[in-house]
Structures are given as structure tokens and as C-alpha cells.
Amino acid sequence: MHMSGESLLVILLVGLVAGWLAGQIVQGTGFGIVGDLLIGIVGAFIGSWLLPQLGIHLGTGIISAIINATIGAILLLVVVRLVRGGGRWRRSWWRP
């Protein structure tokens, strides 16, 4: 797979925005702003790989790229949260 410098830059910038959005959606991750932004960058790569594998195509453009990356970042945050033991999120589900 060949990726140009411009497309890598767009994925990274979109990942930064997606990490912030995912941090707002998935409350209580405990990573802080820098950690959520790094999660967003990794989530951008996950979303750009996983969603087309599942047959989900959101279209083209910057908005669809942000949505795609946000979905990947949310999935990554949920997996990281499950691996870390849940933190505040787990207790909120078990205690009403």
C-alpha cells in the first residue's frame, strides 16, 4: 500500500480532531488531552482500515474522514478501557 505525504498528513490531522471528539463521547478514559489525541491518530488508521473491510463506506471528503476516524478512535478507547479494567466506566455500569 502506497501512501503519499499529503494523505498521511490528512490522516494525522483528522486523527487529532477525531481523538478530541472520541474523548468527548467516551467519558472517563483518563488519558488527558494529549493521550486522547494520540488515540485519535491511531484510531484514524484503525477506522480507515476496519470500516472498508466491513463494507462500510461513508463517502469522500473531510467530514466523512473525521467520522471514520472518530469511529476508529471510539473503538480503540473502548478496547483500551476494557483492557485497563474499566475504571470509572465499569463502576458506573454496575452501580446505578
C-alpha positions in Angstrom: 0.0 0.0 0.0 1.5 3.3 -1.1 0.5 6.4 0.9 1.5 9.9 -0.2 2.8 12.5 2.2 -0.4 14.6 1.8 -2.7 11.7 2.6 -0.6 10.8 5.7 -0.8 14.4 6.9 -4.6 14.4 6.4 -5.0 11.2 8.3 -2.9 12.6 11.2 -4.8 15.9 11.3 -8.2 14.2 11.1 -7.0 11.8 13.8 -6.3 14.8 16.1 -9.8 16.0 15.6 -11.2 12.5 16.0 -9.3 11.9 19.2 -10.8 15.0 20.7 -14.3 14.0 19.6 -13.8 10.4 20.9 -12.6 11.8 24.2 -15.8 13.8 24.5 -18.0 10.9 23.5 -16.3 8.2 25.7 -16.1 10.0 29.0 -13.8 8.9 31.8 -10.9 7.5 29.8 -8.3 9.2 32.0 -5.8 9.8 29.2 -5.9 13.5 29.1 -5.9 15.7 26.1 -2.6 14.5 24.7 -3.4 10.8 25.2 -6.8 11.3 23.6 -5.2 13.0 20.6 -2.7 10.1 20.2 -5.6 7.7 20.5 -7.3 9.6 17.7 -4.4 9.3 15.4 -4.2 5.6 16.0 -8.0 5.4 15.6 -7.8 7.2 12.3 -5.6 4.3 11.0 -7.9 1.8 12.5 -11.0 3.4 11.1 -9.5 3.8 7.6 -8.6 0.1 7.6 -11.5 -1.5 9.5 -14.6 0.2 8.1 -13.8 -0.7 4.4 -13.1 -4.2 5.5 -16.6 -4.4 7.0 -18.1 -3.0 3.8 -18.9 0.4 5.4 -18.1 3.3 3.1 -19.0 6.8 4.4 -18.1 8.6 1.2 -15.4 11.0 0.5 -14.4 14.3 1.9 -13.1 15.7 5.2 -16.3 15.2 7.2 -16.5 11.5 6.3 -12.8 11.1 7.2 -13.4 12.7 10.6 -16.4 10.4 11.2 -14.4 7.4 10.0 -11.5 8.3 12.3 -13.8 9.1 15.3 -15.4 5.6 15.0 -12.0 4.0 15.0 -10.9 6.1 18.0 -14.1 5.2 19.9 -13.5 1.5 19.2 -9.9 1.9 20.4 -10.9 3.8 23.6 -13.5 1.1 24.4 -10.9 -1.7 23.9 -8.3 0.1 25.9 -10.8 0.8 28.7 -11.8 -2.9 28.8 -8.1 -4.0 28.9 -7.3 -1.5 31.7 -10.1 -2.8 33.8 -12.8 -0.3 33.1 -12.0 2.5 35.5 -14.9 4.8 36.3 -16.9 3.4 33.3 -17.1 -0.1 34.7 -18.3 1.1 38.1 -21.0 3.3 36.6 -22.5 0.3 34.8 -22.6 -1.9 37.9 -23.8 0.8 40.3 -26.9 2.6 39.3 
